[in-house]
Amino acid sequence: MAQNIQPFIRIDQFGYRPQAQKVAVIANPELGYNAGDAFVPGTTYALVNALTQETVWTGTPEAWSNGALHGQSGDHGWWLDFSAVDISGQYYLYDTQNDVRSFEFEIGNDVYKKVLKAAQRMYFYQRVGMAKEATFAETKWKDNACYLGPQQDTEARSRWAKTDPSTARDVRGGWMDAGDVNKYTTFAESAVLQLLQAYRANPSVFTDDFNLPESGNGVPDLLDEVKWELDFFQRMQDATGTNGLLLKVGMDNYNDVSPPSIDTRPRYYLPECSSATLSGAAMFALAGMVYQSENTAALQTFGAALINRAQLAWQRAELVTANFSNFETDCDDGDIKSGDADRDANAQLSSAIIAAVYLFEATGDIQYRDFVTSQCTNVEPLSTSWWGPYRTPLEAALLRFAALNGVDAGLSNIIRSQKANMNYQNSLQNFNNETDLYRA
């Protein structure tokens, strides 16, 4: 068989489940930067077992959309459907006329688990204050624990009193940000909420074998990972003395050092801000619900404590915002580099709504239900009726709210109807109608 790989024979690099639909996209560029790299596919393709070189299936590509040009890519294309093959293994597609083949790919029941595991483990690599031993991190990413030295995360000082040791606070742990080694309360909210919402929707896929230091302890590794971050946010709440949350922890310069374990620069925190407090309330409220639903007493106790913290943060935010009417939107002066952790009033109101949804579910206290009812139409998506990919945590919370007992039926119907009316956008409807060459 041919050894020349033709990249215009495009397969799912993650692989395919045995019973799933399996379609390769074959492209011939006509417009755009690669217009000169023409490829006309042959009429017969073979699916070849990469280990035995045995042909297990043959088929013919079919022109997408009757040969129309795909406007977004500038490509003509064909689909090759080999869904009939359901035997696990390593394969490639071979164009018998052109004597070229695709990259190898896998068919198997666990192809998406590998992706899930890799995606979740990204957060482990972001942990601050934990050694990355080769057993868990691979040799090339091995490093000692970082930011535990003098005037670092166990004794970070206020950005506004850098020389005053009395301002030192223990804010160790947590995840560093994606673009720097700082830690942000507001930036973390979306990630924490979406991880927990994904776990809540399908807990069985999040197993206890993702090669974390906690793996094998009987707790799903995702909950262990998120707990590392939640423990940090508990310290960010305790550090204020008011039940609010600190906004940010990091350095006051761009003199980056690699690896992080040898970085001795002092670390500083930005004090409490309503945006951080509301982000904390939202995260604690959902996390409390999730951990309380687990089978072990320790996790249930942890969950109950988080619900209490969420309520205390809510009360603090209610006070400092004058009953959610005057949000603090200018707390980050940029001294701690580099992301601006401030959030505008609408974003903070969205966090308050998320917190209230889960606090109502957790406690049954109607003050939270009434808050959501009175405020949810003031922010997107309900204020504009446009549901998209940019407010996933809030949208998921609203859909959850619509299903809770005691919620106004009219509001529940509005929430569900608006979501249903967006089926034309970012949904399976376009996929089923085969409107995109690349099956997006």
Secondary structure, DSSP 8 states (H G I E B T S, - for coil): ----B-TTEE--TT-B-TTS--EEEEEEE-SSTTTT------S-EEEEETTT--EEEEE--EEGGGG--BTTTTEEEEEEE-TT----EEEEEEETTTTEE---EEE-TTHHHHHHHHHHHHHHHTBSSS-B-HHHH-GGG-B---S-STTSTTSBEETT-TT-GGG-B----SB--SSSS-EEHHHHHHHHHHHHHHHHH-GGGS-S-SS-TTTTSSS-HHHHHHHHHHHHHHHHHHTTSSS--EEEEE-SS----SSGGG-----EEEEE-HHHHHHHHHHHHHHHHHHHTSSSHHHHHHHHHHHHHHHHHHHHHHHHTTTTTS-------S-S-S------HHHHHHHHHHHHHHHHHHH--HHHHHHHHHHGGGSTTTTTT---SS-HHHHHHHHHHHTSTTS-HHHHHHHHHHHHHTTTSSSHHHHHTT--TT--
